Amino acid sequence: MNKKRFKIPAAKVYVPDADIPRILTLYRKILKNGQLAWGNYNTALEEGFARYVGTRYAVTANSGASALELILRARGITGKEVIVPTNTNFATAAAVVLSGGKPVFCDCDSYNLSPRPDQIGRCITKKTAGFIIVHIGGIITPDIDAIAKLCKDKGIFFMEDASHAHSSLYDGRKAGRFSEFSAFSMFGSKVITCGEGGIITTDSKKIRDLCESLRNQGKEGGNNDVHYRMGSTYRVTEFQAILGIYQLKRVIEFRKLRERIALFYDRELAGSELIRPFLIPGGVTSSYYKYIAWIDKSVDREKLKKTLKEKYDIALSAPVYKVPCHLQPVFKGIADPGGNFKEAEYFCDNHICLPISSAMTRDEAAYVVESVKKALSRGGNVFKKKA
């Protein structure tokens, strides 16, 4: 056992030391000139993010949830159904509701964490407007081209919730390039961050223009007093934009740092009976927003989490996700519960997420592995009671 004890957070924001003085210099500049929002740095972040993803346009928003809602409102889904994976964050389905639509939940393939075309197809009705795919943990499903074709053939829109997928690839193509429009989260726990924020990417000028209007109280053009549609205030500050600009410069570096930790976990957990790595599908380069591992059904996840925290000072990341959307009380009576969700429920019940971040060291990762193995030893108190 590694004799050195570490305190390991579930996730950690990484701003390299070299970037901090540069960021602070720009913060001082905007504090002096008074342009705290709606300035050149917001524009620079949008242009840089669009170049990186490879889309014509990017639009910033104050959160990933807002980015999802802005797209759906711009697309016009009032009174229509939108298919949403049940294995996603509340925000994906909530954006449908807040945009006047009805979410229809769909099961997922428990081994690539996205719905298969056949699962989506069973949810499509005459009322279906579109489907939102979610790149869970940073994993793009290898079925994504088949899903895009299905949506096109059925005449429904296809949209990416890429909140976890900054720098994720499938077949060499980036998240955000498989659909008509995508939403990225820039929350503090993500691969890159603005502290809080979201970014929309699209090739559609119409969607870009509508999203820009809706995030600025329904105005068009500059700061004026004429409101053309029922928008709200979803803007970001120049402080957020500056941090985002510097984070974006390091997005590939950050993915590689996470990948290094993930591959170490893979090697060290290979052959373990009670915990095993989640296999990334072929052709996929994950952002490793989450490091997912299967746990044996005999393991009590909450007991394991408590033991790691109390005995080893290790905080496990939240699962992705523990409670699927179809079991969330808020959607009862609002969303169509659909059919069964056996695969999503199996995944939600039988995985954990080990700590991972761009700032994590190999020694810290080794401490995590050693601690997990010790907690899972047969003498440990992390197992379910036998009936």
C-alpha positions in Angstrom: 0.0 0.0 0.0 1.3 3.4 -0.9 2.3 4.9 2.5 1.5 8.5 1.4 -2.1 9.6 2.1 -3.8 11.9 -0.4 -7.0 13.9 -0.2 -8.7 13.2 -3.5 -11.7 15.3 -4.7 -14.2 13.8 -7.1 -13.3 16.5 -9.6 -10.9 19.4 -9.7 -10.8 22.6 -11.8 -7.4 22.9 -13.5 -6.1 26.3 -14.5 -2.4 25.9 -15.2 0.0 28.2 -13.3 1.2 29.8 -16.6 -2.3 30.9 -17.5 -3.3 32.5 -14.2 -1.2 35.8 -14.5 -2.4 36.2 -18.1 -6.0 35.8 -17.1 -5.7 38.2 -14.2 -4.1 40.8 -16.4 -7.1 40.7 -18.7 -9.5 40.8 -15.6 -7.8 44.0 -14.5 -8.1 45.4 -18.0 -11.9 44.9 -18.1 -12.3 46.1 -14.5 -10.7 49.3 -15.6 -12.6 49.8 -18.8 -15.9 48.8 -17.3 -16.9 46.4 -20.2 -17.9 43.6 -17.8 -20.3 41.8 -20.2 -21.2 41.7 -23.9 -17.7 42.6 -25.1 -14.9 41.5 -27.4 -13.9 38.5 -25.2 -17.3 36.9 -25.5 -17.1 37.3 -29.3 -13.5 35.8 -29.3 -14.7 32.8 -27.3 -17.6 32.2 -29.7 -15.4 32.5 -32.7 -12.7 30.3 -31.2 -15.1 27.6 -30.1 -16.7 27.5 -33.6 -13.3 27.1 -35.2 -12.4 24.3 -32.8 -15.6 22.3 -33.3 -15.7 23.1 -37.0 -19.1 24.8 -37.2 -19.9 28.1 -38.8 -21.3 29.6 -35.5 -21.1 29.4 -31.8 -23.3 31.2 -29.2 -22.5 31.5 -25.5 -25.0 31.1 -22.8 -25.0 31.3 -19.0 -25.2 27.5 -18.6 -25.3 24.2 -20.5 -29.0 23.9 -19.5 -29.7 27.4 -21.0 -27.9 26.4 -24.1 -30.1 23.3 -24.5 -33.2 25.4 -23.9 -32.2 28.2 -26.3 -31.7 25.6 -29.1 -35.1 24.0 -28.5 -36.9 27.3 -28.3 -35.2 28.5 -31.5 -36.2 25.2 -33.2 -39.8 25.6 -32.1 -41.1 22.5 -30.2 -44.2 23.8 -28.5 -46.8 21.1 -28.3 -44.4 18.5 -29.8 -42.5 15.5 -28.5 -38.8 15.2 -28.2 -37.1 11.9 -27.5 -34.6 12.0 -24.7 -32.4 9.2 -23.2 -33.6 8.4 -19.7 -30.0 8.1 -18.7 -29.1 11.8 -18.7 -29.0 14.8 -16.5 -32.3 16.4 -15.5 -31.4 19.5 -17.6 -31.7 17.6 -20.9 -35.3 16.7 -20.3 -36.1 19.9 -18.4 -35.0 22.0 -21.4 -37.7 20.2 -23.5 -40.4 21.0 -20.9 -39.3 24.6 -20.5 -39.4 25.1 -24.2 -43.0 24.0 -24.4 -42.4 20.4 -25.5 -43.0 17.0 -24.1 -40.0 14.7 -23.4 -40.4 11.0 -24.3 -37.9 8.9 -22.5 -35.9 6.2 -24.3 -33.8 3.3 -23.0 -30.1 3.0 -23.8 -27.6 0.4 -24.6 -25.9 -0.3 -21.3 -22.6 -0.9 -23.1 -22.2 2.3 -25.0 -24.6 4.4 -22.8 -26.7 5.8 -25.7 -30.0 4.6 -27.2 -29.7 2.3 -30.2 -31.5 3.1 -33.4 -34.1 0.3 -32.7 -34.8 1.8 -29.2 -35.2 5.3 -30.7 -37.4 4.0 -33.5 -39.9 2.5 -31.1 -40.4 6.0 -29.5 -41.0 7.9 -32.8 -44.7 9.0 -33.4 -46.5 11.5 -35.6 -45.9 14.1 -32.8 -42.1 13.6 -32.6 -40.1 16.7 -33.5 -36.6 15.5 -32.7 -34.1 13.4 -30.8 -31.4 14.5 -28.4 -28.4 12.3 -28.1 -26.2 12.6 -24.9 -22.5 11.7 -25.0 -22.5 10.3 -21.5 -19.1 10.6 -19.7 -17.6 11.8 -23.0 -18.5 8.6 -25.0 -19.9 9.1 -28.5 -21.9 6.0 -29.5 -20.6 4.1 -32.6 -24.2 4.1 -33.7 -24.3 7.9 -34.2 -24.2 7.8 -38.0 -27.1 5.3 -38.1 -29.0 7.5 -35.6 -28.4 10.6 -37.7 -29.7 8.7 -40.8 -32.8 7.5 -38.9 -33.7 11.0 -37.8 -33.2 12.3 -41.3 -35.3 9.5 -42.8 -38.1 10.1 -40.3 -38.0 13.9 -40.8 -37.1 14.8 -37.2 -34.3 17.0 -36.0 -31.1 15.5 -34.5 -29.3 17.3 -31.7 -26.3 16.7 -29.5 -26.1 17.3 -25.7 -22.3 17.4 -25.7 -22.0 18.7 -22.1 -19.5 15.9 -21.3 -17.8 15.7 -24.6 -15.3 18.6 -25.1 -12.7 17.0 -27.4 -14.4 13.6 -27.7 -14.1 12.0 -31.1 -15.7 9.2 -33.1 -14.0 8.0 -36.3 -11.8 11.2 -36.0 -14.9 13.5 -35.9 -15.5 15.9 -33.0 -18.6 16.0 -30.8 -20.7 18.8 -32.1 -20.2 17.8 -35.8 -22.8 15.0 -36.0 -26.0 17.0 -35.8 -27.7 20.2 -36.8 -27.0 21.9 -33.4 -25.2 21.0 -30.2 -25.0 22.2 -26.6 -21.8 22.1 -24.5 -21.6 22.8 -20.8 -18.8 25.0 -19.4 -19.6 24.2 -15.7 -16.7 24.0 -13.3 -16.5 20.2 -13.3 -16.3 19.9 -17.0 -13.2 19.1 -19.1 -12.9 22.9 -19.8 -14.8 25.6 -18.0 -15.9 29.2 -17.8 -16.8 28.6 -14.1 -20.4 28.5 -15.3 -21.7 28.7 -18.8 -22.7 26.9 -22.0 -22.0 27.1 -25.7 -24.2 26.4 -28.7 -22.7 25.2 -32.0 -24.5 25.2 -35.3 -24.1 25.8 -39.0 -27.5 27.4 -39.2 -27.5 31.2 -39.3 -31.2 31.1 -38.5 -30.7 29.1 -35.3 -27.7 31.3 -34.4 -29.6 34.5 -34.8 -32.6 33.2 -32.8 -30.4 31.9 -30.0 -28.6 35.3 -29.8 -32.0 37.1 -29.6 -33.5 34.7 -27.1 -30.5 35.0 -24.7 -30.8 38.8 -24.8 -34.5 39.3 -23.9 -35.7 38.8 -27.4 -33.9 41.8 -28.8 -32.2 41.9 -32.2 -28.9 43.5 -33.0 -27.2 45.7 -30.4 -28.4 46.8 -27.0 -31.8 48.5 -27.7 -35.2 48.8 -26.3 -37.2 46.8 -28.9 -38.1 43.2 -28.0 -39.2 40.9 -30.9 -39.8 37.7 -29.0 -40.2 36.4 -25.4 -36.5 35.9 -24.5 -34.7 36.1 -21.2 -31.2 37.0 -19.9 -28.8 34.1 -20.6 -25.7 36.1 -21.3 -22.2 35.4 -20.0 -19.7 37.9 -18.5 -16.4 38.9 -19.9 -14.8 37.2 -16.9 -16.3 33.9 -17.9 -15.3 34.4 -21.5 -11.7 35.1 -20.7 -11.4 32.0 -18.6 -13.1 30.0 -21.4 -10.7 31.3 -24.0 -7.7 30.1 -22.0 -9.3 26.8 -21.2 -10.2 26.2 -24.9 -6.5 26.6 -25.8 -5.7 23.6 -23.7 -8.7 21.3 -24.5 -6.6 18.6 -26.2 -3.9 18.8 -23.5 -6.6 18.4 -20.8 -8.1 15.4 -22.6 -4.7 13.7 -22.9 -4.0 14.3 -19.2 -7.3 12.7 -18.3 -6.7 9.8 -20.7 -3.4 9.1 -19.0 -5.1 8.6 -15.7 -7.9 6.6 -17.3 -5.5 4.2 -19.0 -3.7 3.8 -15.7 -7.0 2.9 -14.0 -7.7 0.4 -16.9 -4.4 -1.4 -16.4 -4.6 -1.5 -12.6 -8.2 -2.7 -12.5 -7.9 -5.3 -15.3 -8.7 -8.8 -13.9 -10.4 -7.5 -10.7 -13.4 -9.5 -9.7 -15.4 -6.8 -8.0 -14.6 -3.7 -10.1 -13.7 -3.6 -13.8 -13.2 -0.8 -16.3 -16.0 0.3 -18.6 -14.8 -0.5 -22.1 -14.7 2.5 -24.4 -16.2 1.4 -27.8 -13.9 1.0 -30.8 -13.3 4.1 -32.8 -14.2 6.4 -29.9 -11.8 8.8 -28.2 -13.4 9.8 -24.9 -12.9 13.1 -23.2 -13.0 11.1 -20.0 -15.2 13.7 -18.3 -16.0 10.6 -16.2 -14.1 7.5 -15.5 -16.7 4.8 -15.4 -16.2 1.4 -13.8 -18.6 -1.5 -13.3 -19.1 -2.9 -9.8 -20.2 -6.3 -8.9 -23.8 -6.7 -7.8 -22.6 -7.8 -4.3 -21.1 -4.3 -3.7 -23.2 -1.7 -1.9 -22.3 1.5 -3.8 -23.2 3.8 -0.9 -21.2 1.8 1.6 -18.2 1.9 -0.7 -18.6 5.6 -1.2 -18.8 6.2 2.5 -15.8 3.9 3.2 -13.6 5.6 0.7 -14.5 9.0 2.0 -14.1 8.3 5.7 -11.2 5.9 5.7 -9.2 7.1 2.7 -10.3 10.7 2.1 -11.3 9.9 -1.5 -14.5 11.4 -2.9 -16.2 9.4 -5.6 -17.6 11.4 -8.5 -21.4 11.2 -8.8 -22.6 8.3 -11.0 -23.8 9.1 -14.6 -26.6 8.8 -13.5 -27.9 7.2 -10.3 -31.5 8.0 -10.9 -32.7 7.9 -14.5 -35.1 10.6 -15.7 -38.1 8.3 -15.9 -37.8 7.8 -12.1 -37.4 11.5 -11.3 -40.5 12.7 -9.4 -40.5 16.0 -11.3 -41.4 14.3 -14.6 -44.3 12.3 -13.3 -47.4 13.3 -15.3 -45.3 15.5 -17.6 -43.2 13.1 -19.6 -44.2 10.0 -21.5 -42.7 7.1 -19.4 -42.5 5.0 -22.6 -41.8 1.3 -22.2 -39.3 -0.5 -20.0 -35.8 0.9 -19.3 -34.0 -2.3 -18.2 -30.7 -1.5 -19.8 -30.5 2.1 -18.4 -31.6 0.9 -15.0 -28.9 -1.8 -15.0 -26.2 0.7 -15.8 -27.4 3.2 -13.3 -27.4 0.6 -10.5 -24.1 -1.1 -11.3 -21.4 1.5 -11.9 -19.3 4.0 -10.0 -17.1 6.9 -11.3 -13.6 7.1 -9.9 -12.0 10.5 -9.4 -10.4 12.0 -12.5 -9.3 15.5 -13.6 -6.6 17.1 -15.7 -4.8 18.0 -12.6 -4.6 14.5 -11.2 -1.2 12.9 -10.8 -0.2 9.2 -11.3 0.6 8.9 -7.6 -2.9 10.1 -6.7 -4.4 7.7 -9.2 -2.3 4.8 -7.7 -3.6 5.8 -4.2 -7.2 5.6 -5.5 -6.7 2.2 -7.0 -5.0 0.8 -3.9 -7.6 2.2 -1.6 -10.5 0.9 -3.7 -9.0 -2.6 -3.8 -8.5 -2.5 0.0 -12.1 -1.3 0.6 -13.3 -4.1 -1.7 -11.3 -6.8 0.1 -13.4 -9.6 1.4 -13.0 -8.3 5.0 -14.4 -4.9 4.0 -17.8 -3.6 5.1 -18.9 -2.5 1.6 -21.1 -5.5 0.6 -24.9 -5.9 0.5 -26.4 -7.9 3.2 -27.6 -11.3 2.1 -31.3 -11.9 2.2 
